[in-house]
Amino acid sequence: MKTLLLVDRRENVGITAADLTLCSDETADETDSSGIASLLSYIDVKDGDRMSDQLAEWLHTVSSTPLSSGKCLKELASFSNVSMFWFVRNLFYEDIRYIMRLYMAASNAIKRLRPDFISICGSDLFCKAAALSAEKQGVKHRVIVIPGERRHIDVKSKARIAGLMSKRLLRSLGIPRKNSRKPRIAVLARSRDLVHGIMEDASRGFFDSQLGPVISRLAPEARLYIIDLAGSERLMRLSLKRKGFIPWESVIARALLDPKVIASYTHALDCFRKRWRQLESDQEFINLFRFKGLQLWPVIKRRLQHCFCARLGSFAGSALNIEIARSFLRRERIDCVIAISENAAWSNFIFASRLEGTPCIGVQHGAIFSRNISYMFHKDETTLGYDETRCPLADKTAVYGPYYKKLLVNEGHYPKGSILVSGQVRTDLIAHRKQLYSREGFIRREGLPENARIILYASIPDAIITREQRSLGAEAILSAVSRLRNVFLIVKMHPAEADATLYRELASRFKVNNLKMVPASSDLYEQLDASELLVTTNSTVSLEAVLFSKPVVLLNMVCDFDSMDLARNGLAAVVTRVDKTYDVIKAYLDGSVSIDPKKRERFIRKYYHQIDGRASERIACAALRLARQHGRKHLEYSKVRG
């Protein structure tokens, strides 16, 4: 009897004996002598994309269909005249996408491998998704659910983190409130968007970060409230070194002292729990969860229950976050809000600003694609005000270039007048690159040979591409460098990538000594300026390389990653075989292949508007204009009340 073992490697499940073993997270090596392989390698990329498109339409139908009560899911998830559904929409979409990808991959694997028995071992969600495919194929199976591993933090770590949070809280409470006629602007960001690369070098007046240049331009004209969301102990320590930043913990602490905020949260929790008791037995509601012939209700019920009933990470938790943001906006009389990740980390402030009538600006953080569920809505799903079923948007969304404006208006159904084409804030540095960067200084500091020709490789973690794609990409670049003379390879680690073992092992295998690993926190623009060529698999760094007039080589050994049309615009070369990488790189280094300047200029106008050093100025001017308009309205209202 042939046995197939399906394992959720994400839960650190031990591998037991089986004829065939497939793992869920694509970290298995296809050539592993133990017989372990990647389960998700059994799904075709085009089939996966097609399913994702259908899923987005299905999710719209599920959330908009009226039930027997006369209300749809969006309305049942509403509180204070806005729907909390939008806070969980992205996670809900990703959960079901994960389930369907597992189902499709497991079904294909069963058809191809023809096992007599299947043993499924992993998390509850993984087991339910894999069991669906086994039942559909009529194969006997056994399920072993492994409870999710809880993260235990030692007492010393808890005390250290608590101490840091206390310091952040006390420091912000000590910030004096100044009476000023300047407009009051709240700038919302995560620490990694405020501290990056050259780390706010005031002596030069430039900031290598997402919002630093905007802050520096606003500082003389406005009273700034910079709210800092630190996601780790390291970022907490960094933020403590900066003055004038308000930790997110202090905003929460002050709001929770208000009995009205607590009362509103308690009321929201009671309301959502009552609605769930009515919904969980509603057959009409349950029938909505049929997708591509599968009844997903048994798989997704627990997650939905969490949304309605849990205290945090739920509809009630979202309502609390909105009330915390509203409390801050009212107390500090904020005239305008600027937020990065406005549809994710800071969506609570966007919702709160809509309810309070405070203007707000969202700032594009990375490349936006047509399948990016955070930005893609139907015609009846967006509003610039607030509505019980629609998703509130920022008054202005600052995007990099005309391409993104067209994408958000045509496919995301953003109001045309709400899009501001500003350019990318970090590209303001490129306009001053001669003052900021020196190739000679970089080579001297890094200890590289003076005459070395530098190739920059932007690595990608398993979380974004498969293990197979990552391994092939690393093998391709290191095997090519081993044959090139007078070339030095710099591997720029991705922020989500902590382990460099793969690169070191391949460097040893190909006898590559001219290699240097640099951390994610190092200055990317300085490295691009010093390099002659960028090699990557699927990274937005390739777009920034074009801005520096650097050739780009895309390693597409498994699937097409030219999402920004670099190759189709003649700005990048695509390599589909490991043994061809050397030839392509050598052609660029020898000068036999080069970039057409006219094509580069057209590309920049389309995706980045202008590289003129004024992207931050455009965002700052828009914020000041909205803030002053709001300030005048507030003053007129105060006079009427007086």
C-alpha positions in Angstrom: 0.0 0.0 0.0 1.4 3.4 -1.1 1.1 6.0 1.7 1.3 9.8 1.1 2.1 12.1 4.0 0.9 15.7 3.7 2.7 17.8 6.4 2.3 21.4 7.5 5.9 22.3 7.9 4.9 25.8 9.2 3.9 24.1 12.5 7.3 22.4 12.9 5.7 18.9 12.5 8.2 16.1 12.8 8.5 14.0 9.6 7.5 10.4 10.0 8.0 7.4 7.8 6.1 7.4 4.5 6.5 6.5 0.9 6.0 10.0 -0.3 6.1 13.2 1.8 4.9 16.6 0.7 5.3 19.8 2.8 3.0 22.8 2.7 5.3 25.8 2.8 7.6 25.2 -0.2 10.7 25.0 2.0 11.4 21.4 1.0 14.1 20.8 -1.6 12.9 19.0 -4.7 16.1 17.1 -4.9 16.2 16.1 -1.2 17.3 12.4 -0.9 14.8 11.9 1.9 11.9 12.1 -0.5 10.5 15.3 1.0 9.0 17.6 -1.7 7.0 20.8 -1.8 3.3 20.3 -2.0 2.6 23.7 -3.6 4.9 22.8 -6.5 2.0 20.7 -7.7 -0.1 23.8 -8.5 0.2 25.6 -11.9 0.9 29.4 -11.5 -1.7 30.4 -14.1 -4.4 28.2 -12.4 -3.5 29.8 -9.1 -3.8 33.4 -10.6 -7.1 32.5 -12.2 -8.4 31.1 -8.9 -7.3 34.3 -7.1 -9.3 36.5 -9.5 -12.4 34.3 -9.1 -11.9 34.4 -5.3 -12.0 38.3 -5.2 -15.3 38.2 -7.1 -16.7 35.5 -4.8 -15.7 37.5 -1.7 -17.6 40.5 -3.0 -20.7 38.4 -3.5 -20.5 36.8 -0.1 -20.1 40.1 1.7 -22.8 41.9 -0.3 -25.6 39.4 -0.6 -28.6 40.3 1.7 -29.6 37.5 4.1 -33.0 36.7 5.6 -32.6 39.6 8.1 -32.3 42.0 5.1 -28.7 42.8 5.9 -25.5 41.6 4.3 -22.2 40.6 6.0 -20.8 44.1 5.6 -23.8 45.5 7.5 -23.7 42.8 10.1 -20.1 43.8 10.7 -20.8 47.5 11.1 -20.6 49.7 14.2 -20.7 53.5 14.5 -21.8 53.8 10.9 -18.7 52.0 9.4 -18.2 48.4 8.6 -15.5 46.5 10.4 -15.5 44.0 7.6 -12.8 46.0 5.8 -10.4 45.4 8.6 -10.5 41.6 8.2 -11.2 41.5 4.4 -7.5 41.1 3.4 -6.8 38.4 6.0 -10.0 36.6 5.1 -9.1 36.7 1.4 -5.6 35.3 2.2 -7.0 32.5 4.4 -9.4 31.3 1.7 -6.7 31.7 -1.0 -4.4 29.6 1.2 -7.1 26.9 1.6 -7.8 26.8 -2.1 -4.2 26.6 -3.1 -3.6 23.7 -0.8 -6.8 22.0 -2.1 -5.7 22.4 -5.7 -2.1 21.3 -5.0 -3.2 18.3 -3.0 -5.7 17.3 -5.6 -3.1 17.4 -8.4 -0.6 15.5 -6.2 -3.1 12.8 -5.5 -4.0 12.4 -9.2 -0.3 12.3 -10.2 1.0 10.0 -7.4 -2.1 7.8 -6.9 -1.6 6.9 -3.2 -3.7 4.2 -1.5 -3.8 6.1 1.8 -3.1 9.7 2.9 -1.9 10.8 6.3 -2.5 14.5 7.0 -0.6 16.2 9.8 -0.6 19.9 10.7 -2.6 22.9 11.8 -6.4 22.9 11.9 -6.7 24.9 8.7 -4.2 22.9 6.8 -5.8 19.6 7.8 -9.3 20.7 6.8 -8.1 21.9 3.4 -6.1 18.8 2.6 -8.9 16.5 3.9 -11.3 18.2 1.4 -9.1 17.1 -1.5 -8.8 13.6 -0.2 -12.6 13.3 0.2 -13.2 14.7 -3.3 -10.7 12.1 -4.8 -12.2 9.3 -2.7 -8.9 8.3 -1.0 -8.9 7.0 2.5 -7.2 9.4 4.9 -6.3 10.1 8.5 -6.0 13.6 10.1 -3.7 14.5 12.9 -4.3 18.1 14.1 -1.3 19.7 15.8 -2.3 22.6 18.1 -0.6 25.9 17.1 2.7 26.4 18.9 2.4 29.2 21.4 5.3 31.6 21.6 6.8 31.6 25.1 8.9 34.7 26.1 11.2 34.3 29.0 10.7 36.5 32.1 13.8 38.6 31.3 12.5 39.4 27.8 9.1 40.3 29.2 10.6 42.6 31.7 12.9 44.2 29.1 10.0 44.8 26.6 7.8 46.1 29.4 10.6 48.5 30.5 11.0 49.8 27.0 7.3 50.4 26.6 7.2 52.2 29.9 10.0 54.5 28.8 8.3 55.2 25.5 5.1 56.0 27.3 6.6 58.2 29.9 8.7 60.1 27.4 5.7 60.9 25.2 3.6 62.0 28.3 6.4 64.5 29.1 6.2 66.2 25.7 4.8 69.8 26.4 1.7 70.8 24.5 2.5 74.1 22.8 -0.2 76.6 21.9 0.4 77.4 18.3 -1.6 78.7 15.4 0.3 76.4 13.0 -1.8 73.6 11.5 -1.7 70.3 13.5 -0.6 67.4 11.3 -0.4 63.7 12.5 2.2 61.6 10.7 1.6 57.9 11.1 4.3 55.4 10.3 6.1 52.2 11.4 9.6 52.6 12.8 11.1 50.9 9.8 9.6 53.6 7.6 11.1 56.3 9.8 14.5 54.8 10.5 16.2 53.4 7.4 19.6 53.5 5.7 21.5 56.7 6.4 19.2 57.3 9.4 18.0 60.9 9.3 21.3 62.6 8.7 20.4 66.1 9.7 23.8 67.5 8.8 23.1 66.8 5.2 19.4 67.6 5.4 18.3 64.3 3.7 16.4 61.4 5.1 16.6 57.9 3.6 13.2 56.7 4.7 9.6 56.6 3.5 8.4 59.7 5.4 11.5 61.4 6.7 11.7 63.9 3.8 8.0 64.8 4.2 8.5 65.4 7.9 11.5 67.7 7.3 9.5 69.8 4.8 6.5 70.1 7.1 8.4 70.9 10.3 8.8 74.7 9.7 5.1 75.1 8.7 3.2 72.8 11.0 2.8 71.4 14.5 3.7 67.7 14.0 2.5 64.7 15.9 4.7 61.8 14.7 3.1 58.5 15.9 5.6 55.7 15.8 4.5 52.0 15.6 7.5 49.9 16.7 7.2 46.3 15.7 10.1 44.9 17.7 12.4 45.4 20.7 15.2 46.6 18.4 12.9 49.3 16.8 11.7 50.4 20.3 15.3 51.0 21.3 15.9 53.0 18.1 12.7 55.1 18.6 13.8 56.0 22.1 16.8 57.8 20.6 14.5 60.2 18.7 12.9 63.2 20.2 9.4 64.4 19.3 8.0 61.0 18.3 4.9 59.8 20.1 4.8 56.0 20.7 1.6 54.2 19.7 1.5 52.7 23.2 0.9 56.2 24.7 -2.0 56.9 22.3 -3.6 53.6 23.4 -2.9 54.3 27.1 -4.4 57.8 27.1 -7.5 56.6 25.2 -8.2 53.7 27.6 -8.4 56.2 30.4 -11.6 57.5 28.8 -14.6 55.7 30.1 -16.5 56.5 26.9 -13.9 54.5 24.9 -14.2 51.5 27.1 -18.1 51.7 27.1 -18.1 51.9 23.3 -15.8 48.8 23.0 -17.9 46.8 25.5 -21.1 47.6 23.6 -19.5 46.6 20.3 -18.3 43.3 21.7 -21.8 42.5 22.9 -23.4 43.4 19.6 -21.1 41.3 17.5 -21.4 38.3 19.7 -25.2 38.5 19.5 -25.1 38.7 15.7 -22.8 35.6 15.6 -25.3 33.5 17.6 -27.9 34.4 14.9 -25.6 33.8 12.0 -24.0 30.4 12.9 -27.2 28.6 12.4 -28.4 30.6 9.4 -28.4 28.1 6.5 -28.8 30.9 3.9 -25.5 32.4 5.3 -23.8 29.0 5.4 -24.7 28.3 1.8 -22.8 31.5 0.7 -19.5 29.8 1.5 -19.6 27.5 -1.5 -16.7 28.2 -3.9 -15.8 26.3 -7.0 -18.1 23.4 -6.0 -16.7 23.2 -2.4 -18.5 24.0 0.8 -15.9 26.0 2.8 -18.0 26.6 5.8 -16.6 23.8 8.0 -13.0 25.1 7.1 -13.6 28.8 7.6 -16.3 28.8 10.4 -13.7 29.0 13.2 -12.0 32.1 11.7 -15.4 33.8 11.2 -16.4 33.1 14.8 -13.1 34.7 15.9 -14.0 37.8 13.9 -17.4 38.2 15.6 -16.6 37.0 19.2 -12.9 37.6 20.1 -11.8 40.6 22.1 -8.9 41.6 19.9 -8.0 40.9 16.2 -11.7 41.0 15.6 -14.6 43.3 14.6 -14.8 44.5 18.2 -11.0 45.0 18.4 -11.2 47.1 15.2 -14.0 49.2 16.7 -11.7 49.8 19.7 -8.8 50.9 17.5 -11.1 53.4 15.7 -12.3 54.8 19.0 -8.6 55.1 20.2 -7.8 57.1 17.0 -10.9 59.3 17.3 -10.0 60.1 20.9 -6.5 61.2 19.7 -7.8 63.3 16.8 -10.4 65.1 19.1 -8.0 65.7 22.0 -5.2 67.1 19.9 -7.5 68.9 17.4 -5.6 67.4 14.4 -6.1 69.2 11.1 -4.7 66.6 8.8 -3.4 63.0 8.9 -0.7 61.5 6.7 -0.4 57.7 6.8 1.8 55.1 5.1 0.1 51.7 4.8 -3.2 53.4 5.1 -5.1 50.3 4.0 -3.3 48.1 6.5 -1.5 49.1 9.7 -3.1 52.6 10.0 -6.6 51.9 8.5 -8.1 52.7 11.9 -6.9 56.3 11.6 -8.4 56.6 8.1 -11.8 55.4 9.4 -11.5 57.7 12.5 -10.6 60.7 10.3 -13.7 60.1 8.1 -16.0 60.0 11.2 -14.4 63.1 12.7 -14.3 65.0 9.4 -10.5 65.3 9.5 -8.8 65.3 6.1 -6.2 62.6 5.5 -3.5 61.5 2.9 -2.4 58.0 2.2 1.1 57.4 0.9 1.9 54.5 -1.5 4.5 52.2 0.2 5.5 49.7 -2.5 4.5 48.4 -5.9 0.7 48.0 -6.4 -0.5 45.1 -8.6 -4.0 44.4 -10.0 -4.3 41.4 -7.6 -3.4 43.5 -4.6 -6.6 43.0 -2.6 -5.7 45.9 -0.3 -6.2 48.4 -3.1 -8.8 46.7 -5.4 -12.5 47.4 -4.8 -15.7 47.2 -6.7 -17.6 50.3 -7.8 -20.0 50.1 -4.9 -17.4 49.5 -2.2 -15.6 52.9 -1.8 -16.4 56.3 -0.3 -14.6 59.5 0.6 -17.0 59.9 3.5 -18.3 57.1 5.7 -21.0 54.5 5.0 -22.3 51.4 6.6 -21.2 49.1 3.8 -18.5 51.0 1.9 -14.8 51.3 2.7 -13.6 54.8 3.6 -10.7 56.1 1.6 -8.2 58.9 2.3 -9.0 62.3 0.8 -5.8 62.0 -1.2 -3.8 58.9 -2.0 -0.2 59.9 -3.1 1.1 57.5 -5.7 4.4 57.1 -7.5 3.3 57.7 -11.1 0.5 57.9 -13.7 0.5 54.1 -14.1 -0.6 53.6 -10.5 -3.2 56.4 -10.8 -4.7 54.7 -13.8 -4.6 51.3 -12.0 -6.4 52.6 -8.8 -9.0 54.5 -10.8 -9.8 51.9 -13.4 -9.4 48.6 -11.4 -9.5 49.8 -7.8 -12.4 52.2 -8.4 -10.9 55.1 -6.5 -12.4 58.5 -7.3 -10.3 60.1 -9.9 -9.9 63.4 -8.0 -8.6 61.5 -4.9 -5.3 60.4 -6.5 -2.2 62.6 -6.2 0.7 61.7 -8.5 3.6 62.8 -6.3 6.5 60.5 -7.2 8.3 58.2 -4.8 9.5 60.0 -1.7 12.8 58.1 -1.4 13.7 59.0 -5.0 14.3 62.6 -3.8 17.7 61.2 -2.8 18.5 60.3 -6.3 18.3 63.9 -7.4 21.1 64.7 -4.9 23.1 61.5 -5.4 26.3 63.2 -6.2 26.3 65.0 -2.9 25.2 61.9 -0.9 27.1 59.0 -2.4 30.7 58.3 -3.4 31.7 55.0 -5.0 35.2 55.4 -3.8 34.1 56.0 -0.3 31.8 52.9 -0.4 34.6 50.7 -1.7 37.0 52.0 0.9 34.6 51.5 3.8 33.5 48.0 2.7 37.2 46.9 2.2 36.6 46.0 -1.5 39.4 46.0 -4.2 39.7 49.5 -5.8 39.3 48.3 -9.4 36.5 45.8 -8.6 33.4 45.8 -10.7 30.4 45.4 -8.3 27.4 43.3 -9.0 24.4 43.8 -6.6 22.2 40.8 -6.0 18.8 41.6 -4.3 17.8 38.4 -2.5 14.2 37.3 -1.9 12.9 35.2 1.0 10.8 32.0 0.9 7.9 34.1 2.1 7.7 35.7 -1.3 8.9 33.1 -3.8 9.3 29.3 -3.5 12.4 27.6 -2.1 13.1 26.2 -5.5 13.0 29.7 -7.1 15.2 31.1 -4.4 17.7 28.3 -4.7 17.9 28.5 -8.5 18.4 32.2 -8.4 21.2 32.0 -5.8 22.8 29.2 -7.8 22.6 31.1 -11.1 24.3 34.3 -9.8 27.0 32.5 -7.8 27.9 30.1 -10.6 28.2 33.1 -13.0 30.3 35.1 -10.6 32.7 32.2 -10.2 33.5 32.4 -13.9 33.9 36.3 -14.1 37.1 38.0 -13.4 37.6 41.2 -11.4 34.0 41.1 -10.2 32.8 41.5 -6.6 29.3 40.3 -5.6 27.3 42.0 -2.9 24.2 40.1 -1.7 21.7 42.5 -0.2 19.5 40.6 2.3 15.7 41.1 2.3 14.1 42.5 5.5 12.1 39.2 5.8 15.2 37.0 5.3 17.4 36.2 8.3 19.3 33.1 7.2 22.2 33.5 4.8 23.2 29.8 4.9 22.1 29.1 1.3 24.4 31.7 -0.1 27.4 30.7 2.0 27.0 27.0 1.0 26.7 27.8 -2.7 29.7 30.2 -2.4 31.7 27.4 -1.0 30.5 24.9 -3.6 31.4 27.3 -6.5 34.6 28.5 -4.7 33.4 32.2 -4.8 35.6 34.3 -2.4 34.7 37.7 -3.8 31.4 37.8 -2.0 30.0 40.1 0.7 26.7 39.7 2.6 25.1 43.1 3.6 22.1 43.4 6.1 18.7 44.6 5.1 19.2 47.8 7.2 22.2 48.9 5.0 21.7 51.7 2.5 20.3 50.2 -0.7 20.8 53.5 -2.7 24.5 53.7 -1.9 24.9 50.1 -3.0 23.0 50.8 -6.3 25.1 53.9 -6.9 28.4 51.9 -6.5 27.2 48.9 -8.6 27.4 48.3 -12.3 24.6 45.8 -12.5 21.6 44.5 -10.5 20.5 40.9 -10.5 17.3 39.7 -8.8 14.3 37.4 -9.1 11.3 39.4 -8.1 12.0 42.6 -6.2 11.0 46.3 -6.5 14.7 47.0 -6.2 14.8 46.3 -10.0 12.6 49.4 -10.5 15.0 51.5 -8.4 18.0 50.2 -10.3 16.4 51.7 -13.5 16.2 55.0 -11.7 20.0 54.8 -11.2 20.5 53.9 -14.9 21.7 50.4 -13.9 21.2 47.3 -16.1 18.8 44.7 -14.6 19.0 40.9 -15.0 15.8 39.0 -13.9 16.2 35.4 -13.0 13.0 33.7 -14.2 14.0 30.0 -14.1 10.6 28.9 -12.8 8.0 31.5 -13.8 7.7 35.0 -15.3 8.4 37.8 -12.8 8.4 40.7 -15.1 5.4 42.3 -13.4 6.5 45.8 -14.0 7.2 45.2 -17.7 10.9 45.9 -17.4 11.9 43.3 -20.0 9.1 44.2 -22.3 10.2 47.8 -22.1 13.8 46.9 -23.0 15.1 47.8 -19.5 16.0 44.3 -18.3 17.3 41.0 -19.6 15.4 37.8 -18.6 17.4 34.6 -17.8 15.4 31.3 -17.9 18.3 28.9 -17.5 21.0 28.8 -14.9 23.8 28.1 -17.4 22.8 31.2 -19.4 23.3 33.7 -16.5 27.0 34.1 -17.2 26.5 35.1 -20.8 23.9 37.7 -20.1 25.9 39.3 -17.2 29.1 39.3 -19.2 27.3 41.0 -22.2 26.3 43.9 -19.9 29.7 44.2 -18.2 31.5 44.2 -21.6 29.2 47.0 -22.9 27.8 44.9 -25.8 24.3 45.4 -24.4 23.1 48.7 -22.9 19.9 50.5 -21.9 18.2 52.9 -24.3 18.0 56.3 -22.5 14.7 57.2 -24.2 13.0 54.0 -23.0 14.3 54.7 -19.5 12.8 58.2 -19.5 9.4 56.9 -20.8 9.5 54.3 -18.0 10.2 56.8 -15.3 7.4 59.1 -16.4 5.0 56.2 -16.4 5.9 54.7 -13.0 7.7 57.4 -11.1 6.5 60.7 -12.5 9.6 62.8 -12.1 13.0 62.3 -10.3 13.3 66.0 -9.5 13.8 65.9 -5.7 10.3 67.3 -5.1 8.1 64.2 -4.3 8.1 65.0 -0.6 7.4 68.6 -1.3 4.2 67.7 -3.3 2.9 65.5 -0.5 3.8 68.2 2.2 2.0 70.9 0.2 -1.1 68.8 -0.3 -1.1 68.1 3.5 -0.7 71.8 4.4 -3.5 72.8 2.0 -5.9 70.3 3.5 -4.9 71.2 7.1 -5.3 74.9 6.6 -8.8 74.4 5.0 -9.8 72.2 7.9 -8.3 74.7 10.4 -10.4 77.6 9.0 -13.6 75.5 9.2 -12.7 74.6 12.8 -12.2 78.3 13.6 -15.4 79.4 12.0 -17.3 76.6 13.9 -15.8 77.7 17.2 -16.8 81.3 16.5 -20.4 80.2 15.8 -20.5 78.2 19.0 -19.1 81.1 21.0 
